[in-house]
């Protein structure tokens, strides 16, 4: 059975595509995988204890939106981190990771028509693939806006034509960005919020890498919206414990925003969502209340950033990320570089083109590879040295 026509331009998922590129070639050395952004630092020490204390909760249906204590702890964290005060019962909802929320929130909030025409969903290019698939699901037109070195690796949505901006229903933004590690400044976020106010669209801010940063904490979209006095319905943020707390298998995150939009998101989730089991909500509740493990985790990434800077010192085009845990390394051709690296060294990386689309006459990821710095420090260092010696010397 063929997919519906609206999915005719569905992007092939990056990792099956990578397997098709590499797996029929033998590895050229000890395999070091630096492809998927799966954190490998130790999870917080309290996880097993909390699970054991609440294992009986697996025998109960969990609340769909999140327990009151979990929602209260998330709201308290948002207040500590960003200085924003939200009503946990009306403005916060637990998620099975951010991907679920980034997809379903668009179904809940994207209108069928915008100013009498097909709505537009803006996405950075390169981008997290769920943004585009969500747009196709609701029948919107995805518009891929380059996020290149020339734009500070963030999309310049303001340069789009007025007729396009007037059809925009939702604009996705990831900060720190995946894959480039760029951080949206307060000024950038303020300009985007003003643009959204002028053209009446909503911002979906994917902030799942917000707690992995080098120098200063990245500002948040809700934080800047509050400072501007913007409409509370203008911005929705998505966060996860996967990167912040090294708990990708917990599948726990949240969405927060204006009460009207959140009511629509919650209504859809009543029918289509999968609530987090109670014992896992208890773990999440504890994780959002604790910063010590987050600080320890960030210190480990600081050491990895230092190693990367040292390995690639003097490499033309190397740009240290401001946040997140990916390197976005310039090469002549990402696919050719990834294949050569695999065949000659056994190091596995992702071609940048697999995270991008041909749009506006170019694929902005073609001349890059994405390297995940999630492996144990010594393995990561060996992998980076092999990569440098293979591709840059």
C-alpha positions in Angstrom: 0.0 0.0 0.0 1.3 3.4 -1.0 1.6 6.3 1.5 -0.9 9.2 1.0 0.2 11.7 -1.6 1.0 14.3 1.1 3.9 12.1 2.2 5.3 11.8 -1.4 8.2 14.0 -0.3 8.7 12.2 3.1 12.5 12.3 3.9 14.2 8.9 4.3 15.1 8.5 8.0 18.8 9.2 8.5 20.0 6.0 10.2 18.6 3.4 7.8 20.0 5.5 5.0 23.4 5.5 6.8 23.3 1.7 7.1 22.7 1.5 3.4 25.8 3.6 2.8 28.2 1.9 5.1 27.1 -1.6 6.1 28.1 -3.5 3.0 31.7 -2.2 3.5 34.0 -3.7 6.1 35.2 -1.4 8.9 38.7 -0.2 8.6 39.5 -0.5 12.3 38.0 -0.8 15.7 34.4 0.5 15.4 33.7 3.7 17.2 30.1 4.9 16.6 29.7 8.7 16.7 26.4 8.8 14.8 23.4 8.8 17.1 22.9 11.4 19.8 22.3 8.8 22.6 23.9 10.0 25.8 26.2 7.5 27.4 27.1 9.2 30.6 25.8 7.5 33.7 22.2 8.3 34.7 21.5 9.9 38.1 22.2 7.5 41.0 18.7 7.9 42.5 16.9 6.3 39.5 17.0 2.7 40.8 16.0 3.8 44.3 13.0 5.8 43.1 11.9 3.0 40.8 12.1 0.4 43.5 10.1 2.5 45.9 7.3 3.0 43.4 7.2 -0.2 41.4 3.6 -0.9 42.5 2.6 2.0 40.3 3.0 -0.2 37.3 -0.3 -1.7 38.4 -2.2 1.6 37.8 -3.2 3.7 34.9 -1.1 6.9 35.1 -2.6 10.3 34.7 -2.4 11.4 31.1 -1.1 14.9 31.6 1.4 14.0 34.4 1.0 13.7 38.1 0.4 17.0 40.0 3.8 16.6 41.7 5.6 16.1 38.4 3.9 19.1 36.8 4.7 21.2 39.9 8.4 20.2 39.8 8.6 21.0 36.1 7.0 24.4 36.6 9.4 25.1 39.6 12.4 24.2 37.4 11.2 26.6 34.6 10.9 29.3 37.2 14.4 28.6 38.6 16.0 28.3 35.2 14.2 31.0 33.2 12.4 33.1 35.8 9.0 32.3 34.3 5.9 31.5 36.4 3.5 29.0 34.9 0.4 27.4 36.2 1.4 23.7 36.3 -2.1 22.4 35.9 -2.9 24.6 32.9 0.4 25.4 31.2 2.5 22.2 31.5 2.0 18.7 30.2 4.3 15.6 30.5 5.4 13.9 27.3 6.9 10.6 26.2 10.1 12.5 25.2 10.1 15.7 23.0 9.6 13.9 19.7 6.0 13.0 20.6 5.2 16.6 21.6 6.9 18.2 18.6 4.8 16.1 16.4 1.4 16.1 18.1 1.4 19.7 19.1 1.4 20.6 15.4 -1.6 18.4 14.9 -3.4 20.2 17.7 -2.5 23.8 16.9 -2.0 24.0 13.1 -5.1 25.4 11.3 -6.3 23.9 8.1 -6.1 27.3 6.4 -4.1 30.4 7.2 -5.3 33.7 5.6 -7.4 31.6 3.2 -4.5 29.5 1.9 -2.5 26.4 2.7 -0.6 27.0 5.9 3.2 27.0 6.1 5.4 25.4 8.7 8.9 26.8 8.9 11.8 24.6 9.8 15.5 25.2 10.0 17.6 23.4 7.3 19.4 21.2 8.6 16.6 20.0 11.0 15.3 17.3 13.3 13.3 15.2 10.8 10.0 15.1 12.9 9.4 18.8 12.1 8.9 18.1 8.4 6.9 14.9 8.9 4.6 16.7 11.3 4.0 19.4 8.7 3.2 16.8 6.0 0.9 15.0 8.4 -1.3 18.1 8.8 -1.2 19.0 5.1 0.9 22.1 5.7 3.7 23.2 3.4 7.1 22.7 5.0 9.4 25.6 4.1 13.1 24.7 4.7 15.1 27.8 5.7 18.9 27.6 5.5 20.8 27.6 8.8 24.3 28.1 7.6 27.5 29.7 8.7 26.3 32.9 7.0 23.3 33.1 9.3 25.1 31.9 12.4 23.7 28.4 11.9 20.2 29.6 12.8 17.4 30.2 10.3 16.8 33.8 9.2 13.0 33.6 9.0 12.6 37.4 8.7 14.1 37.3 5.2 11.2 35.2 3.8 8.8 37.0 1.5 5.7 38.6 3.1 3.3 36.4 1.3 5.0 33.3 2.8 5.2 34.8 6.3 1.5 35.6 6.2 0.8 31.9 5.6 3.0 30.7 8.5 1.1 28.8 11.2 4.1 27.5 13.2 7.9 28.0 13.1 10.2 25.4 14.6 13.4 26.4 16.3 16.0 24.3 18.0 18.5 26.0 20.4 21.1 24.9 21.0 20.7 23.7 17.5 21.0 20.1 16.3 23.4 19.5 14.5 25.4 22.7 14.6 25.4 23.6 18.3 24.4 27.2 17.8 22.6 29.1 20.5 19.8 31.6 19.8 20.6 34.8 21.7 18.0 37.0 23.5 18.1 39.4 20.6 17.5 36.6 18.0 14.6 35.2 20.1 13.1 38.6 20.6 13.2 39.3 16.9 11.6 36.0 16.1 8.8 36.6 18.6 8.2 40.1 17.2 8.0 38.5 13.7 5.5 35.9 15.0 3.4 38.7 16.5 3.5 40.7 13.3 2.4 37.7 11.1 0.3 35.9 13.7 2.1 32.5 13.9 3.3 30.3 16.8 6.8 29.3 17.8 7.7 25.7 18.7 11.0 26.0 20.6 12.8 22.7 20.8 15.1 23.2 23.8 16.0 19.7 24.6 19.8 20.5 24.6 19.4 23.6 26.8 21.4 22.2 29.7 24.5 21.3 27.8 26.3 24.6 27.2 29.9 25.9 27.3 30.0 29.4 28.8 26.6 30.7 29.8 23.1 29.2 30.0 21.2 29.6 26.7 18.2 31.9 27.1 14.8 30.3 26.7 11.9 31.3 24.4 9.4 31.5 27.2 11.8 33.7 29.1 12.2 36.2 26.3 8.5 36.1 25.5 7.8 37.0 29.2 10.4 39.8 29.1 8.7 41.3 26.0 5.2 40.9 27.4 4.2 38.8 24.4 0.9 36.9 24.0 1.3 33.7 26.2 -0.1 31.7 23.3 2.8 32.7 21.0 5.4 30.3 22.3 5.5 26.6 23.3 8.7 25.0 24.6 9.7 21.4 24.5 12.2 19.9 27.0 13.5 16.4 27.8 15.4 14.4 30.4 17.2 12.5 27.7 20.2 14.9 27.4 19.9 16.9 30.6 19.8 13.8 32.8 21.3 11.0 30.6 17.9 9.3 30.6 17.0 8.7 26.9 15.3 5.4 27.8 13.0 7.0 30.3 11.2 8.8 27.4 10.2 11.7 29.6 9.8 15.3 28.7 7.3 18.1 28.7 5.6 20.8 26.7 4.7 24.2 28.2 3.0 27.3 26.9 -0.2 29.3 26.8 -3.2 27.8 28.5 -5.5 27.9 25.4 -3.0 26.1 23.2 -2.1 23.7 26.0 -5.8 22.8 26.4 -5.9 21.8 22.7 -2.7 19.8 23.0 -4.0 18.0 26.1 -7.4 17.2 24.4 -5.6 15.5 21.5 -3.4 13.6 23.9 -6.4 12.2 25.7 -7.1 10.2 22.6 -3.7 9.7 21.0 -1.1 10.0 23.7 0.7 7.3 25.7 1.0 8.5 29.3 4.3 7.8 31.2 4.0 5.0 33.7 3.7 6.2 37.3 7.1 4.9 38.5 8.8 6.7 35.6 6.9 9.9 36.4 8.3 9.6 39.9 11.8 9.3 38.5 11.1 12.4 36.3 9.7 14.3 39.3 13.0 13.7 41.2 15.2 14.5 38.2 13.6 17.9 37.6 14.1 18.8 41.2 17.8 18.0 41.3 20.6 20.0 39.7 23.6 18.3 41.1 23.6 15.5 38.5 23.0 18.1 35.7 26.1 20.1 36.7 28.2 16.9 36.9 27.0 15.9 33.5 27.8 19.4 32.0 31.3 19.2 33.5 31.9 15.9 31.5 30.8 17.6 28.3 33.0 20.6 29.1 36.0 18.2 29.1 34.8 16.8 25.8 34.5 20.2 24.3 38.1 20.9 25.4 39.4 17.7 23.8 37.6 18.5 20.5 39.1 22.0 20.5 42.5 20.5 21.0 42.2 17.8 18.4 40.9 20.2 15.7 43.1 23.2 16.6 44.3 24.6 13.3 41.8 22.7 11.1 40.3 25.1 8.7 36.6 25.6 9.2 36.3 24.0 12.6 33.9 25.9 14.7 33.4 24.9 18.4 29.7 24.4 19.3 28.1 26.7 21.8 25.9 24.0 23.2 24.6 20.5 22.7 27.0 17.6 22.0 27.5 17.5 18.3 30.4 18.6 16.1 29.4 20.0 12.6 32.5 19.5 10.7 33.1 20.9 7.2 34.2 18.4 4.4 34.0 18.5 0.7 31.2 15.9 0.5 29.6 14.4 3.6 28.6 11.1 2.2 32.1 10.5 0.6 33.8 11.6 3.9 31.6 9.3 6.0 32.3 6.3 3.7 36.0 6.9 3.6 36.2 7.3 7.3 34.4 4.1 7.9 36.4 2.1 5.4 39.8 3.4 6.5 39.3 3.8 10.3 36.1 2.2 11.6 34.8 5.5 12.8 31.1 6.0 12.0 29.6 9.5 11.5 26.5 10.9 9.9 26.6 12.8 6.5 25.1 16.2 7.0 23.0 15.9 3.9 20.9 13.2 5.7 19.7 15.9 8.1 19.0 18.5 5.4 16.8 18.9 2.3 17.5 20.3 -1.1 15.8 23.7 -0.8 16.3 27.2 -2.2 18.8 25.7 -4.6 21.0 24.0 -2.2 21.4 21.2 0.4 23.1 23.1 3.3 24.3 19.9 5.0 26.0 18.3 2.0 29.4 19.7 2.9 29.4 18.6 6.5 29.4 15.5 8.8 27.8 15.4 12.2 29.8 13.8 15.0 28.2 12.9 18.3 30.4 13.4 21.3 28.5 10.9 23.5 30.9 8.0 23.7 33.1 7.6 26.8 35.8 10.2 26.8 38.8 8.1 25.8 36.8 6.4 23.0 35.6 9.8 21.8 39.2 11.2 21.8 40.5 8.2 19.8 37.6 8.6 17.3 38.2 12.3 16.8 42.0 11.8 16.3 41.3 9.1 13.7 38.8 11.4 12.0 41.2 14.3 11.9 44.1 12.2 10.6 41.9 10.6 7.9 40.0 13.6 6.6 42.1 16.7 7.4 45.8 15.6 7.0 
